[in-house]
């Protein structure tokens, strides 16, 4: 009987696949650029997060207010937030008409009228308003206060 020709075959020995490192110079540059871009993106996100912290706190406090709130409490919330973004010398001494005029630069004309009406009612007997009726005004003004300014 003839020997089996397949039994005489030897297994083919292959070399292990080469490792992908070191990469080429261009691939290393792409990886470096991606790492730098990711790092810069994280820095920008972190700074934005820190910048908006007073705004988030004010919005949380606004949501925690009771259903009816005094106008003085609302004005105090606005002033505390403004003090986070603007120097104390510029904001702390403002009250009444001066405060309304300073705050008007961050409001649309419709919101300015609404805020002036609130300020006029502040020292009257009925100085309470519904939180829901002024939420849009306060949210808009708080967001505009924080734009373009670094927290102090």
C-alpha positions as CSV (number, residue, x, y, z in Angstrom):
1,X,0.0,0.0,0.0
2,X,1.3,3.4,-0.9
3,X,2.0,5.8,1.9
4,X,-0.6,8.5,2.5
5,X,0.7,11.7,0.8
6,X,-1.2,13.9,3.2
7,X,0.5,12.4,6.2
8,X,3.9,13.6,4.9
9,X,2.7,17.3,4.9
10,X,4.1,19.6,7.6
11,X,2.1,22.4,9.2
12,X,2.8,25.9,7.9
13,X,4.3,28.0,10.6
14,X,3.3,31.6,10.3
15,X,5.0,34.5,12.1
16,X,2.9,36.4,14.6
17,X,1.2,39.6,13.3
18,X,3.3,42.7,13.7
19,X,2.2,45.0,16.5
20,X,0.7,48.3,15.3
21,X,3.1,50.5,17.3
22,X,5.1,52.5,16.6
23,X,2.8,54.4,14.3
24,X,4.0,56.4,11.4
25,X,4.8,60.1,12.0
26,X,1.6,61.3,10.4
27,X,-0.5,58.9,12.5
28,X,1.3,60.1,15.7
29,X,0.5,63.7,14.7
30,X,-3.2,62.9,14.2
31,X,-3.3,61.2,17.6
32,X,-1.5,64.2,19.2
33,X,-4.0,66.6,17.6
34,X,-6.9,64.6,18.8
35,X,-5.6,64.5,22.4
36,X,-4.9,68.2,22.4
37,X,-8.4,68.9,21.0
38,X,-10.0,66.7,23.6
39,X,-8.1,68.4,26.4
40,X,-9.0,71.9,25.1
41,X,-12.7,70.8,24.8
42,X,-12.7,69.6,28.4
43,X,-11.1,72.9,29.6
44,X,-13.8,74.9,27.7
45,X,-16.6,72.8,29.2
46,X,-15.2,73.0,32.7
47,X,-14.9,76.8,32.5
48,X,-18.5,77.1,31.1
49,X,-19.7,74.9,33.9
50,X,-18.0,77.1,36.5
51,X,-19.2,80.2,34.8
52,X,-22.8,79.1,34.9
53,X,-22.7,78.0,38.6
54,X,-24.3,81.2,40.0
55,X,-27.0,81.0,37.3
56,X,-27.8,77.4,38.2
57,X,-28.0,78.3,41.9
58,X,-30.3,81.2,41.2
59,X,-32.6,79.1,39.0
60,X,-32.7,76.4,41.7
61,X,-33.5,79.0,44.3
62,X,-36.2,80.4,42.0
63,X,-37.8,77.0,41.7
64,X,-37.7,76.6,45.5
65,X,-39.6,79.9,46.2
66,X,-43.1,79.5,47.5
67,X,-46.1,80.0,45.2
68,X,-46.5,83.6,46.2
69,X,-43.4,85.6,46.8
70,X,-42.7,89.2,47.8
71,X,-41.1,91.5,45.3
72,X,-38.3,92.3,47.7
73,X,-37.3,88.6,47.8
74,X,-37.3,88.5,44.0
75,X,-35.2,91.7,43.8
76,X,-32.8,90.2,46.4
77,X,-32.4,87.1,44.3
78,X,-31.6,89.2,41.2
79,X,-29.1,91.3,43.2
80,X,-27.3,88.3,44.7
81,X,-26.9,86.9,41.2
82,X,-25.7,90.2,39.8
83,X,-23.1,90.4,42.6
84,X,-21.7,87.1,41.4
85,X,-21.0,88.5,37.9
86,X,-20.4,92.2,38.5
87,X,-18.1,94.1,41.0
88,X,-19.7,94.9,44.3
89,X,-18.9,98.6,43.9
90,X,-21.0,98.6,40.7
91,X,-24.1,96.7,42.0
92,X,-24.4,96.7,45.8
93,X,-25.4,100.3,46.3
94,X,-28.1,100.2,43.7
95,X,-31.8,100.4,44.7
96,X,-35.1,101.6,43.5
97,X,-35.0,103.4,40.2
98,X,-31.2,103.1,39.8
99,X,-31.5,99.3,40.3
100,X,-34.3,99.1,37.7
101,X,-32.3,101.2,35.2
102,X,-29.2,99.1,35.7
103,X,-31.1,95.9,35.3
104,X,-32.9,97.2,32.2
105,X,-29.7,96.8,30.2
106,X,-30.1,93.0,30.5
107,X,-33.9,92.9,29.7
108,X,-36.0,93.2,26.6
109,X,-38.4,96.2,26.4
110,X,-41.3,94.0,27.4
111,X,-39.4,92.6,30.4
112,X,-38.3,96.1,31.3
113,X,-41.9,97.3,31.6
114,X,-42.9,94.3,33.6
115,X,-39.9,94.8,36.0
116,X,-40.8,98.5,36.4
117,X,-44.3,97.6,37.3
118,X,-43.0,95.1,39.9
119,X,-40.7,97.7,41.4
120,X,-43.5,100.2,41.7
121,X,-45.6,97.7,43.6
122,X,-42.7,96.8,45.9
123,X,-43.6,99.3,48.7
124,X,-47.3,99.0,48.4
125,X,-49.5,96.9,50.7
126,X,-49.9,94.1,48.2
127,X,-46.3,93.5,47.4
128,X,-46.7,89.8,46.7
129,X,-46.8,88.2,43.2
130,X,-47.3,84.7,41.9
131,X,-44.0,82.9,41.3
132,X,-45.4,81.4,38.1
133,X,-46.3,84.9,36.7
134,X,-42.7,86.2,37.0
135,X,-40.7,83.0,36.2
136,X,-40.2,83.9,32.6
137,X,-39.0,87.4,33.4
138,X,-36.6,86.2,36.1
139,X,-35.2,83.4,34.0
140,X,-34.6,85.6,31.0
141,X,-33.0,88.3,33.1
142,X,-30.8,85.9,35.0
143,X,-29.5,84.3,31.7
144,X,-28.7,87.7,30.3
145,X,-26.9,88.8,33.5
146,X,-24.5,85.9,33.1
147,X,-23.6,86.4,29.4
148,X,-20.2,87.7,28.7
149,X,-19.1,88.1,32.3
150,X,-16.8,86.1,34.4
151,X,-18.0,85.4,37.9
152,X,-16.2,87.6,40.5
